[in-house]
């Protein structure tokens, strides 16, 4: 599916020009990745739904109320971006994949290995060829879009196409995937085409701020990458090109007034992580050649390496520095964060930098090990530092 002028690029001349002027600031000087700690009422309702005690409609009512409350808090905190906190999902990525034809899932017996803890999230796999009809996330976005005001813009977060591809070609999934795709290139094309439809539908619903969450690059920089992908160094280079290609293919021809950013993560589950490594080995691929408008980058501890790879960020792309950790309630020292911002500015102009937490606060329903009050204190610090640095 291609983006065409008469279908979505110019719904009306007026709305396009207004949207363009309103979206110029995306991503914002102080921003956040997207997910928030689930309130207890929502956790309770989801458990009751899974136990068959309440209906899907009753669960949605609780979700709606929780999201309304969250957006109000985001606005009160002074942020220009609003999200639904991923409150309608169990995980940051798998629920999105379940919205496609040809994808199935079941309760896991082993989970995914994180540092010191297994993430017990559903096994997700192919059951046929990939396609999409009406993805439920489009309706989810419309709910948040309706809450925009003159000071805020709704952001939709979804896993990157590369993340989707990685899920289906990793060693644990490859044998099953081969039942439906003998050729990985065909899988790449099908995923990319399905994403084009979802992105077009989101655009038509009013989305101008789209974030692609992508842990695949975090795995590629890990010292265990060859083992994780069951390949050698030459094979890793081929995988880098494949992941770059599917991301670029999926967003090819996107509307000019839609800002698309990539968020790179090394795993974020219950305050644990999955991989470690600096950006150096992927910078010339990801930063120089991915056709996005911005990057949200994890830089909250030594596992992410230094800022030097930022010199590879091409064009006028922005970089949102994830210098505040969402994994711990301990507040960073303001002067330390400011010093790191100026250190990053040695490699990319300060005017193209922004600040945020390194990831969301609850990539999965379980959430990280901090309270809601501590979550908002983190965001208040982000705002305070950004206003001091950029005014």
C-alpha positions as CSV (number, residue, x, y, z in Angstrom):
1,X,0.0,0.0,0.0
2,X,1.3,3.4,-0.9
3,X,0.6,6.8,0.6
4,X,-1.2,8.9,-2.0
5,X,-2.2,12.5,-2.1
6,X,-5.9,12.0,-2.5
7,X,-6.2,9.3,0.2
8,X,-4.3,10.6,3.2
9,X,-1.6,13.2,2.6
10,X,-3.9,16.1,2.2
11,X,-7.3,15.3,3.8
12,X,-8.0,19.1,3.5
13,X,-5.6,21.9,2.8
14,X,-6.5,23.7,6.0
15,X,-6.0,20.7,8.4
16,X,-2.7,19.9,6.8
17,X,-1.2,23.4,7.2
18,X,-2.5,23.6,10.7
19,X,-1.1,20.2,11.6
20,X,2.3,21.0,10.0
21,X,2.6,24.1,12.2
22,X,1.5,22.4,15.3
23,X,3.9,19.4,14.9
24,X,7.1,21.4,14.3
25,X,8.2,20.9,17.9
26,X,8.0,17.0,17.9
27,X,9.8,15.5,19.7
28,X,9.7,18.1,22.5
29,X,12.6,19.4,24.6
30,X,11.2,17.4,27.5
31,X,9.3,14.3,26.5
32,X,8.6,10.7,27.6
33,X,8.7,7.4,25.9
34,X,5.1,6.4,26.4
35,X,4.2,3.7,28.9
36,X,3.2,4.4,32.5
37,X,2.7,2.4,35.7
38,X,-0.8,0.7,35.6
39,X,-3.0,1.9,38.5
40,X,-4.2,-0.9,40.8
41,X,-7.8,-0.5,39.6
42,X,-6.7,-1.4,36.1
43,X,-4.6,-4.4,37.2
44,X,-7.5,-5.7,39.2
45,X,-9.9,-5.3,36.3
46,X,-7.6,-7.1,33.9
47,X,-7.2,-10.0,36.3
48,X,-10.9,-10.2,36.7
49,X,-11.4,-10.2,32.9
50,X,-8.8,-13.0,32.5
51,X,-10.7,-15.0,35.2
52,X,-14.0,-14.5,33.3
53,X,-15.5,-12.3,36.1
54,X,-16.1,-9.2,34.0
55,X,-16.8,-8.6,30.3
56,X,-14.6,-7.0,27.7
57,X,-16.9,-4.0,27.8
58,X,-16.5,-3.7,31.6
59,X,-12.7,-3.9,31.2
60,X,-12.8,-1.1,28.6
61,X,-14.7,1.1,30.9
62,X,-12.0,0.8,33.5
63,X,-9.3,1.4,30.9
64,X,-11.1,4.5,29.6
65,X,-11.3,6.0,33.1
66,X,-7.7,5.2,33.9
67,X,-6.5,6.8,30.6
68,X,-8.6,9.9,31.1
69,X,-7.0,10.3,34.6
70,X,-3.5,9.6,33.2
71,X,-3.9,12.2,30.4
72,X,-5.1,14.8,32.8
73,X,-2.0,14.1,34.9
74,X,0.3,14.4,31.9
75,X,-1.2,17.7,31.1
76,X,-1.0,18.9,34.7
77,X,2.7,17.9,34.7
78,X,3.2,20.4,31.8
79,X,4.1,18.0,29.0
80,X,3.2,18.7,25.4
81,X,2.8,15.0,24.5
82,X,-0.1,12.8,25.7
83,X,-0.3,9.0,25.5
84,X,-2.7,6.3,26.8
85,X,0.2,4.9,28.9
86,X,-0.2,1.6,26.9
87,X,-3.0,0.9,29.5
88,X,-4.8,-1.3,27.0
89,X,-1.8,-3.7,26.5
90,X,-0.2,-6.5,28.4
91,X,3.2,-5.8,26.8
92,X,4.7,-2.9,24.8
93,X,5.0,-5.0,21.6
94,X,3.2,-8.3,21.5
95,X,-0.4,-7.0,21.8
96,X,0.3,-5.0,18.6
97,X,1.5,-8.1,16.8
98,X,-1.6,-9.9,17.8
99,X,-3.7,-7.4,15.9
100,X,-2.4,-8.8,12.6
101,X,-3.7,-11.8,10.6
102,X,-1.4,-14.7,10.7
103,X,-0.1,-14.2,14.3
104,X,-1.0,-16.3,17.3
105,X,0.1,-16.5,20.9
106,X,-0.1,-18.7,24.0
107,X,1.0,-18.7,27.6
108,X,4.7,-19.2,27.9
109,X,6.4,-21.9,29.9
110,X,9.9,-20.4,29.8
111,X,9.6,-16.7,29.4
112,X,12.3,-14.4,28.0
113,X,15.6,-14.1,29.8
114,X,16.3,-10.8,31.4
115,X,19.0,-9.9,33.8
116,X,18.2,-12.0,36.9
117,X,14.5,-12.6,36.0
118,X,12.5,-14.2,33.2
119,X,9.8,-12.1,31.6
120,X,6.8,-14.4,31.6
121,X,5.1,-12.9,28.5
122,X,3.1,-14.9,25.9
123,X,5.0,-16.9,23.3
124,X,4.1,-15.2,20.0
125,X,4.4,-16.8,16.6
126,X,3.1,-17.1,13.0
127,X,0.0,-19.1,12.2
128,X,-0.1,-18.0,8.5
129,X,0.8,-15.2,6.2
130,X,1.0,-11.7,7.6
131,X,-1.7,-9.2,6.7
132,X,-4.0,-6.7,8.6
133,X,-7.6,-5.6,8.3
134,X,-8.6,-3.0,11.0
135,X,-5.9,-2.9,13.6
136,X,-7.4,-2.2,17.1
137,X,-4.6,0.2,18.0
138,X,-6.2,2.7,15.5
139,X,-9.3,2.9,17.7
140,X,-7.1,3.1,20.8
141,X,-5.4,6.2,19.2
142,X,-8.6,7.9,18.4
143,X,-9.5,7.8,22.1
144,X,-6.4,9.7,23.0
145,X,-6.6,12.0,20.0
146,X,-9.9,13.3,21.2
147,X,-8.2,14.5,24.4
148,X,-5.7,16.8,22.6
149,X,-6.0,20.5,23.3
150,X,-4.1,23.5,22.0
151,X,-1.1,22.6,24.2
152,X,-0.8,18.9,23.5
153,X,-0.3,16.4,20.8
154,X,-1.2,12.7,21.1
155,X,1.6,10.2,20.5
156,X,1.1,6.6,19.4
157,X,3.7,4.0,20.2
158,X,4.1,0.7,18.4
159,X,6.9,-1.8,18.0
160,X,9.1,-1.2,15.0
161,X,8.8,-3.4,11.9
162,X,12.3,-4.7,12.7
163,X,11.1,-5.8,16.1
164,X,8.2,-7.7,14.5
165,X,10.6,-9.3,12.0
166,X,13.1,-10.2,14.8
167,X,10.3,-11.9,16.8
168,X,9.7,-14.2,13.8
169,X,13.3,-15.0,12.7
170,X,15.0,-15.5,16.0
171,X,16.4,-19.1,16.5
172,X,13.5,-20.0,18.8
173,X,10.9,-19.0,16.2
174,X,12.6,-19.7,12.8
175,X,11.5,-23.3,12.4
176,X,7.8,-22.4,12.9
177,X,8.2,-19.3,10.6
178,X,9.6,-21.5,7.8
179,X,6.2,-23.3,7.6
180,X,4.7,-20.1,6.2
181,X,7.7,-18.3,4.7
182,X,10.5,-20.2,2.9
183,X,11.9,-16.8,1.9
184,X,12.6,-14.1,4.6
185,X,12.4,-11.5,1.9
186,X,8.7,-12.3,1.4
187,X,8.1,-12.0,5.2
188,X,9.9,-8.6,5.1
189,X,7.6,-7.4,2.3
190,X,4.4,-8.7,4.0
191,X,5.3,-7.0,7.4
192,X,6.2,-3.8,5.7
193,X,3.0,-3.7,3.6
194,X,0.9,-4.4,6.7
195,X,2.7,-1.6,8.6
196,X,2.0,0.8,5.7
197,X,-1.7,0.2,6.2
198,X,-1.6,0.7,9.9
199,X,0.4,3.9,9.6
200,X,-2.0,5.2,6.9
201,X,-5.0,4.4,9.1
202,X,-3.3,6.1,12.1
203,X,-2.6,9.1,9.9
204,X,-6.2,9.3,8.8
205,X,-7.3,9.1,12.4
206,X,-5.2,12.2,13.1
207,X,-1.8,10.8,14.2
208,X,1.1,13.0,13.5
209,X,3.4,11.7,16.3
210,X,4.4,8.0,15.9
211,X,7.1,6.2,17.8
212,X,8.6,2.9,16.7
213,X,10.0,1.0,19.7
214,X,12.9,-1.2,18.7
215,X,14.9,-3.6,20.9
216,X,16.5,-5.3,17.9
217,X,19.4,-2.8,17.7
218,X,20.0,-3.3,21.5
219,X,20.4,-7.0,20.9
220,X,22.7,-6.4,17.9
221,X,25.2,-4.4,20.0
222,X,25.3,-7.0,22.8
223,X,28.5,-9.0,23.2
224,X,26.4,-12.1,22.9
225,X,24.8,-11.0,19.6
226,X,26.2,-13.8,17.5
227,X,24.9,-16.4,19.9
228,X,21.5,-14.7,20.2
229,X,21.0,-14.6,16.5
230,X,22.8,-17.9,15.9
231,X,25.2,-16.4,13.3
232,X,28.7,-15.0,12.9
233,X,30.0,-11.4,12.5
234,X,29.3,-11.5,8.7
235,X,25.8,-12.7,9.5
236,X,25.2,-9.9,11.9
237,X,26.0,-7.4,9.2
238,X,23.4,-8.9,7.0
239,X,20.9,-8.8,9.8
240,X,21.6,-5.1,10.4
241,X,20.9,-4.4,6.7
242,X,17.7,-6.5,6.9
243,X,16.4,-4.6,10.0
244,X,17.3,-1.3,8.4
245,X,15.5,-2.2,5.2
246,X,12.3,-3.3,6.8
247,X,12.0,-0.2,8.9
248,X,12.7,2.1,5.9
249,X,10.4,0.1,3.6
250,X,7.5,0.3,6.1
251,X,7.7,4.1,6.4
252,X,8.6,4.8,2.8
253,X,6.4,7.6,1.4
254,X,5.1,8.7,4.8
255,X,3.2,12.0,4.9
256,X,5.5,14.9,5.4
257,X,3.7,16.2,8.4
258,X,3.8,12.9,10.3
259,X,6.8,12.8,12.6
260,X,8.2,9.2,13.0
261,X,10.8,8.4,15.6
262,X,12.7,5.3,16.6
263,X,13.1,4.4,20.3
264,X,16.1,2.1,20.9
265,X,16.0,0.0,24.0
266,X,18.0,-2.8,25.6
267,X,15.0,-4.3,27.4
268,X,12.9,-2.9,30.3
269,X,11.0,-5.5,32.4
270,X,10.4,-5.1,36.1
271,X,13.5,-2.8,36.4
272,X,15.7,-5.4,34.7
273,X,17.3,-5.4,31.3
274,X,18.0,-7.9,28.5
275,X,21.1,-6.7,26.7
276,X,24.1,-4.3,27.0
277,X,26.4,-2.5,24.6
278,X,27.3,0.8,23.1
279,X,25.8,2.2,19.8
280,X,29.1,2.2,17.9
281,X,28.6,-1.0,15.9
282,X,25.2,0.1,14.6
283,X,25.6,3.9,14.3
284,X,26.6,3.9,10.6
285,X,23.5,1.8,9.8
286,X,20.8,3.0,12.3
287,X,21.8,6.7,12.8
288,X,23.0,7.5,9.4
289,X,20.6,5.6,7.2
290,X,17.3,5.0,8.9
291,X,14.8,7.4,7.4
292,X,13.1,8.6,10.6
293,X,12.9,12.1,12.0
294,X,14.3,11.4,15.5
295,X,15.7,8.9,17.9
296,X,14.9,8.3,21.6
297,X,18.1,6.8,22.9
298,X,18.8,4.9,26.1
299,X,21.8,6.6,27.9
300,X,20.9,6.1,31.6
301,X,23.9,4.0,32.6
302,X,27.2,2.6,31.4
303,X,25.6,-0.2,29.5
304,X,24.7,2.2,26.7
305,X,28.3,3.4,26.1
306,X,29.3,7.0,25.2
307,X,27.9,9.7,23.0
308,X,30.5,9.6,20.2
309,X,28.2,7.5,17.9
310,X,25.8,10.5,17.8
311,X,28.1,12.1,15.2
312,X,26.7,9.6,12.8
313,X,23.1,11.0,13.1
314,X,22.4,12.3,9.6
315,X,20.6,15.3,8.3
316,X,18.6,17.4,10.8
317,X,17.3,14.5,12.8
318,X,16.7,15.1,16.5
319,X,18.0,13.0,19.4
320,X,16.1,12.6,22.6
321,X,18.6,11.7,25.3
322,X,17.3,9.1,27.7
323,X,19.4,10.3,30.7
324,X,16.8,9.8,33.4
325,X,16.3,6.1,34.3
326,X,12.8,4.7,34.6
327,X,14.2,1.6,36.3
328,X,14.9,3.2,39.7
329,X,13.1,5.6,42.0
330,X,16.4,7.4,42.9
331,X,16.4,10.9,41.4
332,X,19.4,11.8,39.3
333,X,21.5,14.8,40.3
334,X,20.5,17.7,38.1
335,X,24.0,19.0,37.5
336,X,25.2,15.6,36.4
337,X,22.4,15.3,33.8
338,X,23.1,18.8,32.5
339,X,26.8,18.0,32.2
340,X,26.0,14.9,30.2
341,X,23.7,16.9,27.8
342,X,26.6,19.2,27.0
343,X,28.9,16.2,26.6
344,X,26.4,14.9,24.0
345,X,26.4,18.3,22.3
346,X,30.0,17.8,21.3
347,X,28.8,15.4,18.7
348,X,25.4,16.8,17.7
349,X,24.2,20.4,18.0
350,X,22.4,21.3,21.3
351,X,19.4,22.6,19.3
352,X,18.8,19.1,18.0
353,X,18.8,17.5,21.4
354,X,16.0,16.8,23.8
355,X,15.6,15.0,27.2
356,X,13.4,12.1,28.4
357,X,13.6,9.0,30.6
358,X,15.5,6.2,28.8
359,X,12.3,4.1,28.4
360,X,8.7,3.9,29.6
361,X,7.8,3.1,33.2
362,X,5.9,-0.1,32.4
363,X,6.9,-1.9,29.2
364,X,4.8,-4.8,30.6
365,X,1.8,-4.7,32.8
366,X,4.0,-5.6,35.9
367,X,5.8,-2.2,35.7
368,X,9.1,-1.1,37.1
369,X,10.1,-1.0,40.7
370,X,8.9,2.5,41.7
371,X,5.7,4.1,42.8
372,X,3.4,6.4,40.8
373,X,4.6,9.3,42.9
374,X,8.2,8.5,42.1
375,X,7.3,8.1,38.4
376,X,5.9,11.7,38.3
377,X,8.9,13.0,40.3
378,X,11.2,11.6,37.5
379,X,9.2,13.4,34.9
380,X,9.2,16.6,36.9
381,X,13.0,16.4,36.9
382,X,13.1,15.9,33.2
383,X,11.0,19.1,32.7
384,X,13.1,21.1,35.2
385,X,16.4,20.2,33.6
386,X,15.2,20.8,30.0
387,X,13.8,24.2,30.9
388,X,17.1,25.2,32.5
389,X,19.2,24.0,29.5
390,X,17.0,25.2,26.6
391,X,14.9,27.9,28.3
